[in-house]
Amino acid sequence: MARKKNRVDLDRDNGIAPGLVAKTKKRLVVASGRSHPELAKQVAEHLGTELAPTEHRTFASGEIYTRFEVSIRGCDVFVVQSFGPPVNEWLMELLIMLDALKRASAKRITVVAPYFPYSRQDKKGRGREPISARLVADLLKTAGADRIMSVDLHAAQIQGFFDGPVDHLFAKPVLLDHFERGLSAEDRETLTVVSPDMGRVRVADTWSDSLGAPLAIIHKRRDPKVANQVSVHEIVGDVNGRTCLLVDDMIDTGGTIQKAAQALKASGARKVIVAATHAIFSDPATERLQDPAIDQVVVTDTVPISAERRFERLEVLPIAPLLARAIHEVFEDGSVTSMFGGDA
């Protein structure tokens, strides 16, 4: 009777060195676009690796070219690309990088987009409007992305726009740790968490529970005689003599935050501290955030903040350790949910 062939025999018959298949290991590669290279470098350092050497060019016509200078075949690739201005250029660069990785036979491609572009266009408010966040998700999938990782999506429903796994990370532990260590005893005793509008109440409520502080809500009413302008801020909750912590997912032009802070101070607030994940800081945000009504602004570096957009009362916390830990969990088939107190 013929002897049944084992794995070594089969490998030898197929021209493969004995045991080669069994010894094949996963390879982690971190790559970066040009939008936020400092963040990508920090993520790679926390993972104990280096960024994949990549050639980037922008031709005189505005066309973008990308080539990876090392073999990517069979690798688990994490592409870090954030979306400060110019958003559309960085989005196109990311799509080209994904196409290059797909054609280079990467085993799995994960887009690490700390700030997800077009995230505020997540639904139709009026007829004949696009749902641009869904369009971006479709573009990433078509270009070759197998997975998306992002921080504090503007709307949780964006996770459903992508046909594949989405790791929704939260910057709250990073910000919360800062305030738990940095608030004075007086600030702790008089702390009130404030939602700047009705849309962020759920987020503010979780902060209220974590800090053991009461919650206040700012309700915006518009004057029907003044188009596109908030004229009245009604505060639900007691803020008189309190240290108010305004929490939001992003600061773009800073108008909502400035007016909310002014309303809080007008109602007797002792101090106003602003906490946000994404510091978009479109003009004139820097000027507005230096309003006397705002005592401090604390953000993370999910998007790059240029020197001219920084100011004395601004503190920027690093998001790289959080991203690196999440990438490690995904690469090792671990649990991302467990990072935020969920089930393993």
N, C-alpha and C positions, 0 to 999 in steps of 0.2 A: 504493500500500500504506500502510495506517495506521501511523503511527509508534508504536513500543512506548513506553508511558509509564514514566517513571523514578520514583524515590521522591518527588521534589519535586512531580511532577504528581499522583501518587496522594494525597499529603498535601493538596494544594490542592483536589482533587475531594472529599475527605472533610471539608473545612472546617477543616483543621489548618494552622497557619502553617508555611510551608516550613522544613524542618530542625528543627522543634521536637522530634520524636521522637528524632532523632539526638543532640540536645543534652541530653536528660534524664539527670541524674546521680543516683547513689545518695545518700541522705541518712541520716546516722547520728544517732540520737536516743538519749540515755541518760535513763532515767526511774528514779525511786526510790520505794519504799514508805517507811513510817515506822519500819521496824525498825532501820535502821542508816544514817541520812541522812549522817553524817559520812563513812563509807566511800564511799557513792555520789558525794558531792561530790568526794572526792579522786580517784576513778576518772575523773570527768568532766574534772577539771583536768588530769590526765595525758594525756587525749585531746585537750586543747585546745578543749573545748566546755563548755556549761553544762547543768545538769539541765533537763529539760522541765518547764515550770510545770504543777503538778498540784494539784488541790484534793482534799484528804482530809477526811472527816468521820466521826465515830462518833456516831450518834444515841443518845438516852437509853435506847432499847431495846437498845442494843448492836449494831445493824445498822451496816454500813460502807458508805460512799459514796465513789466516786472519779470524778473527771472531769479529762481532760486539757484544758488551757486553750489549747493551740495545735494546729494541724492535724497529724495523724499520717499522713495518707493517703500511701501509697507509701513510707513510711520503713522503714529497718532499725532496729528498736527493741530496745534491751538494757535489761531491767528488773532493777535491783539490789534484791534483798530477801534479807536474811539471817534467821536463825531462832534468836535468843535468846528468852527468855521475854517475853511469852506466845506460844508457838509457834503455837497454833491460831488466834489472832487475826491473826497476820502471814500465815499460810497463806491464810486466808479473804480477807484484803486483796489478796494476790497474785492469787488466782483472779479477783477482781472487776476488778483492773487488766487482766488478760489479756483478759477479756471485753470491757472497754471498748476496748482496743486493736484487738481483732478486728473489733468493730463500727465502729471508726473507719477501717477499711481499711488498717491497717498492712501493709506488704509482707511482712515477716518479723519474728517476735517471738522473742527469745532470753531465757530466764530465767537470770539470773546469781545463783545461790544459793550463795555461798561455803561455807556449811554446809547440807547437804541434810537437810531435816527427816525424822524417823522413820527415819533411815538404819540404826539398829541393829536395826530390825525388818525384816530383809532375807530371812528364811527362817523356816520352821516348825520350832521345836524340839520341840513337843509337838502332840498332836491338838487340833483346834478353835481354833487360833491364827490370827490374820491375818498377812498379809505386807504390812504397812502402807507400806513403802517403795515397793512396786509400786502400791499404791492412790494414793499421792501423785503418782507419775509419770503414772498414768492421768488423775488430776484435772487436772494441768497440761496434758496433751495435749488433753483435752476442752475446757478453758477457752480454748485458742488458742495455746499455746506450740508453736513449730516446732523449737526447739533448747534444750538445757539446758547450762549451764556451771557446774561446781562444783569445789571444791578438796578433795583428799584424802577421797574417799568412804570410808565405813567398810568397805564391801565393794565390790570392783570389779564384781561381778555386777550392781549396781544400774544400770550403764550399759545393760544389756539389758532393763531394765524399761520404758524409754521408747522409743516407736516413732518414732524420729527421731535426728538427730545428738546426741551427748553429748560435750562437751569436758571431759575429766577432767584438771584441773590439779593440780600438786603444789607444796606449800609448801616442800619440801626445799631447793631452791636458795636461797630466802630465809633459812631457818634455817641452812643450811650456810655461807653467806657470812658470817653473823654469827659463827659459831664459828671459822671459819678466820681471821677478823680479830681476834677477841676473846679467844681462849684464850691463856693464858700459856705460856711455853716448858715449864715443869714440867708443866702440864696436858696439853700435846701429847705429851710423852714418856711419860706414864703413863695415857693415855686408853684407856678400854674402853667400847665401845658396849653397852648393855644393853637387852634386850627385856623388858618388864614381865610378859609372859605368852607362852604358846606361840602365840597368835593373831597376834602382831605380829613374829614371828621374821623373816619375809621382808622387812619394812620395815627392821628393825634391821640385817639383813644388808647391804642396799644402803648404809646409812649406814656400816657397818663398811668396806665396799670404798672408799667415797668418801673417808673420813678416814684410811684405812690403819691402822685400829686393830682390835685383837682384839674378838671378840664374846662376850658372856656372856648367859645366858638364865635367867630366874627361873621356876621351875616351882612352881605352886601346888597344894598337896594339901589336901583338906578332911577334917576330923575327922568321921567318920560319926556321932559322938555329939552334934555341934554343928551344928544346921541353919543353912544359908545363911551360913556364916562360914568364911573361909579361916583355917586355924590354923597351917599350916606353909608356909614358903617355902624351897625348895631351889634353890641357885644352881649352875648349870652353867657353869663357867669360873672363871678366877682374877680376883678383884677386890681382893685384899689389897694395900693401899698404892696403889691405882689411883684415878684420876679417872673416875667412872662417869657416862656420858651416857645417861640413860633417855629413850627416844624412843617416842612414842605419837601417835595421830591426834587424840585428844581427851581432855580432862580434864573429867569431869562432877562428881561429888561428891568426887573426889580420894582415895577410899579405897584403890584399887589402887596408886596412885603413892606414897602415904604408907607403906603397908606394905612396898612394894618398896624404898623408900629406907631404911627401918629395917632391913630384912634385909641390905641392902648394907653399911650402916655396922656392923652386928653382925658382918659377915664381914671387916671390916678396911678397907673403902673409905675413901680419904683425903678424897674430896669426891664429892657427888652433885648433878649438874645435870640438870634435867628440861627436855625439849624437846617441845612439842606444837603442833599446828596450831590446833585449835578449843578455845578457853577457855570452855566452857559455865559452869563454876563454880557449879553448884547448891549450896545450903547442905548441909553445912558445908565446902565445898571450900576457901574462903579460910583458914579456921582450920587445916585439915589441911595445907595447903601451906606453912604457916609452921612446921611441925614442925622441930626442930633438925637432924633427919637430912637435910633438903633445904637445900642451899646456894644454889641459884638456880633460878628457873623462867622459861623463855623460851617465849613463845607468839606467835601472830599475831593480828591484829584481824579475823578472819573473822566474829566475832560481837562485839557491843558489850560492853565491860567497864566497868561503872559504877565511880565513884570509890570506893564503899564496898567493892568487891570487889578493889581493887588493894592491894598491900602492897609493902614495901621491897625484897624480893628478887625481885620480878616485873619482867620486861622484855617489852614488847609491840612486836612488829615490824610495820610496815605491809605489808598485802597488796595495796593498791591498784595499785602499779606492775605487779605480775604480772597482775592482772585486766585492767588497761588494755591491756597488750601483747597479751593473748589476744583481747580484743574487737577490737583493731586488725587482728589476723591474720584473724579471722573475717570482719570487714567487708570487708577487701581480698582475700578469698578466698586468703589465705596459708596457712601451715602452723603449726598449734598444736603439733604433735608436735616440730617443730624447736626449740621453746623449751626442751625438756628433753633435748636431745642425740639425738633420733630422726632418722629420715630426713625430708628436706624434702618 
